[in-house]
Amino acid sequence: QLQLVESGGGVVQPGGSLRLSCAASGFSLEHYAMAWFRQAPGKEREGVSSISIRGGETDYANSMRGRFTISRDSAENTVYLQMNRLKPEDTAVYYCAAAYGSDWYYRPPSMTDAAVYDYWGRGTQVTVSA
């Protein structure tokens, strides 16, 4: 079964850090660019960050730039999202997604076009609260 599984969510105080993981099973991420999205209650899903297939190119939503870092580990078949200086407004369910294709070898995939992505995880809850 081909799937993405997120982990690492939890409850953290404002200013704290979390590292999310997205592990692929049943397929290799070798030919997939990756992204993280999030959805807060009552809000639309929004792009958080994306990374190219080769891992050298990344993109971030403005409100996350400088606080979040996306990375990928081919050996582990996993993508990570390091989140620092967390704020209450970062509270959301975080999803990872995989986009197949050579278009994304040298550039990160779009964070505004969900149709680009072939696989989605089920999400992990992040709650930032004092």
LUMRO-664716 format. One record per residue: residue number from 1; residue in three letters; x, y, z of N, C-alpha, C in turn. Coordinates in pm, 1 decimal, always signed. Layout:
<atoms>
NUM; ALA; X; Y; Z; X; Y; Z; X; Y; Z $
...
</atoms>
This chain:
<atoms>
1; GLN; +84.5; -118.1; +0.0; +0.0; +0.0; +0.0; +88.9; +124.2; +0.0 $
2; LEU; +58.5; +216.2; -90.1; +137.2; +337.2; -101.0; +79.5; +442.0; -7.7 $
3; GLN; +161.5; +491.2; +82.8; +109.4; +591.7; +173.0; +219.2; +679.5; +230.8 $
4; LEU; +176.6; +796.5; +275.2; +261.7; +889.1; +350.1; +207.2; +895.0; +492.2 $
5; VAL; +296.8; +886.8; +587.3; +255.5; +888.4; +727.2; +331.0; +997.4; +800.9 $
6; GLU; +253.9; +1093.8; +853.1; +315.3; +1202.1; +930.1; +324.3; +1164.9; +1077.0 $
7; SER; +422.5; +1220.1; +1143.7; +437.2; +1201.0; +1287.6; +511.8; +1320.4; +1344.5 $
8; GLY; +513.1; +1328.9; +1476.9; +588.3; +1435.0; +1543.0; +505.6; +1549.7; +1595.4 $
9; GLY; +375.7; +1548.0; +1566.2; +291.0; +1653.6; +1617.9; +272.8; +1641.0; +1768.2 $
10; GLY; +212.8; +1743.8; +1826.3; +189.0; +1741.5; +1969.2; +151.3; +1878.6; +2019.9 $
11; VAL; +157.8; +1892.8; +2150.4; +127.3; +2019.8; +2216.0; +258.0; +2083.4; +2260.7 $
12; VAL; +274.2; +2210.3; +2229.1; +396.5; +2280.7; +2263.5; +361.4; +2422.5; +2304.8 $
13; GLN; +442.1; +2479.4; +2390.5; +419.1; +2616.9; +2433.7; +467.1; +2715.6; +2328.1 $
14; PRO; +410.9; +2834.3; +2326.3; +459.6; +2937.5; +2233.5; +609.8; +2958.1; +2251.4 $
15; GLY; +677.8; +2968.7; +2137.6; +821.9; +2981.3; +2139.4; +894.7; +2849.7; +2131.2 $
16; GLY; +822.9; +2741.7; +2146.0; +884.1; +2609.4; +2142.7; +907.1; +2558.2; +2002.7 $
17; SER; +955.2; +2433.7; +1994.6; +990.1; +2372.2; +1866.8; +930.4; +2232.7; +1855.1 $
18; LEU; +907.5; +2192.6; +1733.0; +867.5; +2056.2; +1701.1; +932.6; +2018.9; +1568.6 $
19; ARG; +958.0; +1890.0; +1551.4; +1001.9; +1840.9; +1421.1; +902.6; +1737.0; +1371.8 $
20; LEU; +842.5; +1766.3; +1258.9; +749.8; +1672.7; +1196.5; +825.0; +1584.4; +1098.1 $
21; SER; +778.9; +1461.5; +1088.0; +834.2; +1367.1; +992.1; +723.8; +1318.0; +900.1 $
22; CYS; +762.6; +1288.9; +778.3; +670.0; +1231.9; +679.8; +741.9; +1114.8; +615.2 $
23; ALA; +700.3; +996.1; +650.1; +764.7; +876.1; +599.3; +679.7; +812.9; +489.2 $
24; ALA; +745.0; +773.9; +382.4; +675.9; +706.6; +273.0; +688.9; +556.1; +289.7 $
25; SER; +580.2; +487.2; +265.6; +586.2; +341.2; +265.6; +521.9; +288.9; +138.7 $
26; GLY; +581.2; +184.4; +85.2; +529.9; +125.7; -37.3; +584.0; +189.1; -163.6 $
27; PHE; +659.0; +297.0; -150.4; +721.3; +359.4; -266.6; +837.6; +445.0; -220.0 $
28; SER; +924.3; +475.3; -316.4; +1040.3; +557.7; -285.9; +1010.9; +702.6; -320.8 $
29; LEU; +1062.4; +791.7; -237.0; +1046.6; +934.4; -264.2; +1152.2; +987.5; -360.0 $
30; GLU; +1230.8; +898.2; -415.1; +1342.9; +937.5; -501.7; +1299.2; +1029.3; -615.7 $
31; HIS; +1179.2; +1008.0; -670.9; +1133.8; +1086.4; -785.7; +1019.8; +1180.3; -750.4 $
32; TYR; +1008.9; +1210.9; -620.7; +899.0; +1296.5; -576.4; +951.0; +1421.7; -507.3 $
33; ALA; +899.4; +1534.8; -548.9; +915.1; +1655.4; -468.4; +810.5; +1650.3; -358.9 $
34; MET; +839.2; +1722.7; -250.2; +754.4; +1710.6; -132.6; +710.9; +1846.6; -81.0 $
35; ALA; +602.8; +1845.4; -7.5; +554.5; +1970.0; +52.4; +481.8; +1941.3; +182.5 $
36; TRP; +473.4; +2044.6; +262.7; +392.0; +2042.3; +383.6; +281.4; +2146.7; +368.2 $
37; PHE; +162.7; +2106.1; +409.5; +47.7; +2194.4; +414.0; -8.3; +2190.5; +555.7 $
38; ARG; -95.5; +2283.8; +584.8; -163.3; +2279.3; +714.4; -304.8; +2333.7; +699.5 $
39; GLN; -389.7; +2290.7; +791.3; -526.6; +2339.7; +793.1; -570.9; +2358.3; +936.5 $
40; ALA; -604.9; +2480.9; +969.3; -655.8; +2513.5; +1102.4; -807.1; +2504.5; +1101.0 $
41; PRO; -869.3; +2484.1; +1216.3; -1015.7; +2475.0; +1222.2; -1081.2; +2598.6; +1162.8 $
42; GLY; -1175.6; +2576.4; +1073.7; -1249.0; +2686.9; +1013.9; -1174.2; +2763.0; +907.2 $
43; LYS; -1055.3; +2716.8; +872.5; -976.1; +2786.0; +770.4; -944.6; +2692.6; +654.6 $
44; GLU; -907.7; +2753.1; +543.5; -869.3; +2674.8; +427.5; -727.9; +2618.0; +446.8 $
45; ARG; -702.1; +2509.8; +376.3; -567.9; +2453.7; +376.7; -470.7; +2553.1; +313.6 $
46; GLU; -352.2; +2562.9; +370.6; -251.8; +2653.8; +316.8; -117.5; +2582.3; +305.6 $
47; GLY; -40.5; +2623.5; +207.5; +92.4; +2569.1; +190.9; +187.1; +2623.0; +295.4 $
48; VAL; +274.3; +2535.9; +343.9; +372.3; +2573.3; +445.5; +511.7; +2581.1; +384.2 $
49; SER; +550.3; +2473.8; +317.1; +685.2; +2467.3; +262.1; +691.3; +2356.3; +158.7 $
50; SER; +783.9; +2368.1; +63.5; +803.8; +2261.7; -34.5; +952.2; +2249.0; -66.8 $
51; ILE; +987.4; +2133.0; -122.4; +1128.2; +2103.7; -150.1; +1138.3; +2024.8; -279.6 $
52; SER; +1239.9; +2055.0; -357.4; +1260.0; +1988.1; -485.0; +1301.4; +1842.5; -465.9 $
53; ILE; +1301.1; +1768.7; -574.8; +1340.1; +1628.2; -568.9; +1484.6; +1614.2; -520.7 $
54; ARG; +1572.0; +1699.2; -571.5; +1712.1; +1684.1; -532.1; +1741.7; +1744.9; -396.0 $
55; GLY; +1646.4; +1822.5; -343.9; +1659.3; +1874.3; -208.5; +1729.8; +2007.5; -195.2 $
56; GLY; +1781.4; +2059.8; -304.4; +1856.6; +2183.6; -296.3; +1773.6; +2309.4; -306.7 $
57; GLU; +1648.7; +2296.5; -343.6; +1561.2; +2411.6; -362.6; +1440.1; +2397.9; -271.9 $
58; THR; +1413.5; +2505.1; -200.3; +1302.4; +2503.6; -106.9; +1219.2; +2631.2; -121.4 $
59; ASP; +1099.1; +2626.1; -69.3; +1012.2; +2742.8; -70.1; +933.0; +2742.0; +59.8 $
60; TYR; +897.3; +2860.4; +107.1; +824.7; +2873.4; +231.2; +716.9; +2980.1; +217.3 $
61; ALA; +608.2; +2959.2; +287.7; +510.6; +3066.2; +301.9; +574.6; +3177.6; +384.4 $
62; ASN; +534.8; +3299.4; +356.1; +600.5; +3413.9; +419.7; +598.8; +3406.4; +571.9 $
63; SER; +488.9; +3363.5; +628.6; +477.5; +3363.8; +774.5; +562.2; +3254.8; +840.5 $
64; MET; +612.4; +3158.4; +762.6; +694.8; +3051.4; +815.3; +842.8; +3069.5; +783.8 $
65; ARG; +871.0; +3154.9; +689.0; +1010.4; +3174.1; +646.0; +1094.2; +3223.5; +762.8 $
66; GLY; +1205.5; +3157.7; +784.3; +1293.5; +3194.3; +894.5; +1264.8; +3120.0; +1023.2 $
67; ARG; +1148.2; +3059.0; +1032.9; +1113.3; +2980.7; +1152.0; +1109.4; +2831.6; +1122.2 $
68; PHE; +1066.0; +2795.5; +1001.3; +1051.4; +2655.3; +964.1; +1160.0; +2617.6; +864.5 $
69; THR; +1201.6; +2491.4; +870.3; +1299.6; +2438.8; +775.5; +1255.1; +2302.4; +725.8 $
70; ILE; +1245.2; +2289.2; +594.7; +1209.8; +2161.4; +534.0; +1337.9; +2092.3; +489.7 $
71; SER; +1339.8; +1960.4; +502.7; +1456.3; +1884.0; +458.0; +1409.8; +1744.3; +420.3 $
72; ARG; +1498.4; +1671.5; +354.1; +1463.8; +1535.2; +314.7; +1584.5; +1446.0; +329.6 $
73; ASP; +1557.0; +1321.1; +361.1; +1661.4; +1221.0; +380.6; +1627.8; +1102.0; +291.6 $
74; SER; +1703.8; +1087.0; +185.9; +1676.2; +979.4; +91.0; +1692.7; +841.9; +154.6 $
75; ALA; +1793.3; +827.3; +236.3; +1818.6; +697.3; +297.9; +1702.7; +655.3; +387.8 $
76; GLU; +1642.3; +754.4; +453.6; +1530.1; +725.3; +542.9; +1395.9; +729.4; +470.4 $
77; ASN; +1399.0; +775.0; +343.4; +1273.6; +788.6; +266.2; +1173.6; +875.5; +341.6 $
78; THR; +1225.2; +984.2; +395.1; +1147.0; +1067.7; +485.8; +1174.7; +1215.1; +458.4 $
79; VAL; +1072.6; +1294.4; +480.4; +1084.9; +1439.8; +472.5; +1052.4; +1496.4; +610.8 $
80; TYR; +1121.3; +1603.3; +645.1; +1105.9; +1662.2; +776.9; +1062.3; +1807.8; +767.3 $
81; LEU; +1000.3; +1854.0; +873.0; +970.5; +1995.5; +887.5; +1009.2; +2035.3; +1029.7 $
82; GLN; +1117.9; +2109.0; +1040.6; +1160.7; +2161.2; +1169.9; +1090.6; +2293.3; +1192.5 $
83; MET; +1017.6; +2303.2; +1301.9; +939.2; +2423.0; +1330.7; +990.9; +2484.5; +1460.6 $
84; ASN; +1041.3; +2606.0; +1451.1; +1094.0; +2677.8; +1567.5; +1011.6; +2802.7; +1593.4 $
85; ARG; +1025.9; +2856.1; +1712.5; +956.4; +2981.0; +1753.0; +808.3; +2970.4; +1717.8 $
86; LEU; +748.0; +2861.8; +1760.1; +608.2; +2837.3; +1727.0; +516.7; +2939.0; +1794.1 $
87; LYS; +408.7; +2970.0; +1723.3; +310.2; +3067.0; +1769.1; +174.6; +2999.4; +1779.2 $
88; PRO; +84.4; +3053.6; +1857.8; -50.3; +2994.1; +1865.8; -117.3; +2982.8; +1729.2 $
89; GLU; -90.2; +3075.5; +1640.7; -151.8; +3071.3; +1507.1; -94.1; +2961.4; +1418.9 $
90; ASP; +8.4; +2892.3; +1465.9; +59.7; +2775.7; +1393.3; -20.6; +2649.6; +1424.5 $
91; THR; -113.6; +2658.8; +1516.4; -196.5; +2544.7; +1551.5; -278.8; +2500.3; +1430.6 $
92; ALA; -264.2; +2372.8; +1394.3; -331.0; +2320.1; +1275.5; -299.3; +2171.6; +1264.1 $
93; VAL; -367.8; +2107.7; +1171.8; -327.9; +1974.0; +1128.3; -231.7; +1992.5; +1012.4 $
94; TYR; -117.2; +1927.6; +1022.0; -13.3; +1940.2; +920.6; -10.5; +1814.3; +834.4 $
95; TYR; -9.6; +1835.7; +703.9; -10.9; +1726.7; +607.1; +113.5; +1733.9; +518.8 $
96; CYS; +163.6; +1617.8; +481.0; +267.0; +1617.3; +377.7; +205.9; +1564.2; +247.8 $
97; ALA; +269.2; +1601.5; +138.2; +220.9; +1562.9; +6.5; +339.8; +1540.9; -85.8 $
98; ALA; +321.1; +1452.1; -182.8; +426.9; +1415.7; -275.5; +385.1; +1444.7; -418.4 $
99; ALA; +475.7; +1507.9; -493.2; +450.5; +1543.8; -633.4; +553.0; +1474.0; -722.3 $
100; TYR; +502.0; +1393.1; -814.5; +590.6; +1314.5; -901.2; +626.9; +1391.9; -1026.7 $
101; GLY; +751.0; +1373.8; -1070.4; +784.9; +1425.5; -1201.2; +911.7; +1506.8; -1207.8 $
102; SER; +972.4; +1502.6; -1325.2; +1101.1; +1569.4; -1345.8; +1089.0; +1721.6; -1341.1 $
103; ASP; +965.7; +1773.5; -1354.6; +947.1; +1919.7; -1344.4; +1001.3; +1973.1; -1213.2 $
104; TRP; +998.4; +1884.6; -1112.3; +1033.0; +1929.9; -977.8; +1172.7; +1889.1; -936.0 $
105; TYR; +1255.6; +1848.6; -1030.7; +1389.5; +1807.2; -991.2; +1471.0; +1924.9; -939.4 $
106; TYR; +1458.9; +2037.4; -1007.9; +1538.0; +2155.2; -970.5; +1456.0; +2267.0; -909.0 $
107; ARG; +1327.8; +2247.3; -891.2; +1250.2; +2353.4; -829.3; +1145.0; +2295.3; -735.9 $
108; PRO; +1112.2; +2367.0; -631.9; +1010.2; +2316.5; -539.1; +872.7; +2327.1; -602.2 $
109; PRO; +785.4; +2233.6; -572.3; +651.9; +2236.5; -632.3; +567.2; +2348.9; -574.8 $
110; SER; +465.4; +2381.4; -649.8; +373.5; +2486.6; -608.6; +306.2; +2450.8; -476.3 $
111; MET; +287.5; +2550.8; -393.4; +213.3; +2530.6; -268.9; +71.2; +2583.0; -279.7 $
112; THR; +31.2; +2623.5; -399.3; -103.8; +2675.7; -419.1; -188.0; +2588.5; -510.6 $
113; ASP; -127.1; +2490.2; -575.3; -199.5; +2404.0; -668.6; -197.4; +2260.9; -617.0 $
114; ALA; -305.4; +2221.1; -551.5; -311.4; +2087.2; -492.3; -309.4; +1977.4; -597.8 $
115; ALA; -348.1; +2010.9; -720.8; -352.7; +1910.5; -827.5; -214.0; +1858.0; -863.9 $
116; VAL; -111.1; +1930.9; -824.0; +26.0; +1889.7; -852.9; +63.1; +1761.7; -777.4 $
117; TYR; -3.7; +1738.4; -665.9; +37.8; +1633.3; -573.2; -34.7; +1502.4; -598.7 $
118; ASP; +40.9; +1393.9; -588.8; -11.3; +1260.6; -618.1; -51.5; +1184.1; -492.5 $
119; TYR; +17.2; +1211.7; -384.6; -13.4; +1142.4; -259.6; -19.3; +1243.5; -145.9 $
120; TRP; -109.1; +1213.7; -51.4; -125.3; +1295.8; +67.1; -125.4; +1206.4; +189.5 $
121; GLY; -68.1; +1259.5; +298.1; -79.3; +1190.0; +424.5; -209.1; +1226.1; +493.9 $
122; ARG; -230.9; +1165.4; +610.1; -354.3; +1190.6; +685.0; -340.6; +1302.5; +786.4 $
123; GLY; -221.2; +1346.6; +809.2; -201.5; +1462.3; +893.9; -159.8; +1430.0; +1035.9 $
124; THR; -98.5; +1529.5; +1099.2; -61.5; +1520.8; +1239.8; -95.2; +1654.8; +1304.3 $
125; GLN; -153.7; +1647.7; +1423.2; -201.6; +1768.6; +1490.5; -86.6; +1839.6; +1562.0 $
126; VAL; -79.3; +1969.3; +1540.0; +14.6; +2054.7; +1613.4; -67.7; +2158.8; +1688.4 $
127; THR; -48.1; +2165.8; +1817.8; -119.2; +2262.7; +1900.2; -17.1; +2346.0; +1977.2 $
128; VAL; -26.4; +2476.4; +1958.5; +64.9; +2568.3; +2027.0; -17.5; +2647.2; +2128.4 $
129; SER; +6.7; +2619.5; +2254.0; -76.1; +2678.6; +2357.8; +1.7; +2686.7; +2487.9 $
130; ALA; -24.9; +2794.8; +2560.9; +36.3; +2808.9; +2693.4; -41.7; +2728.4; +2796.8 $
</atoms>
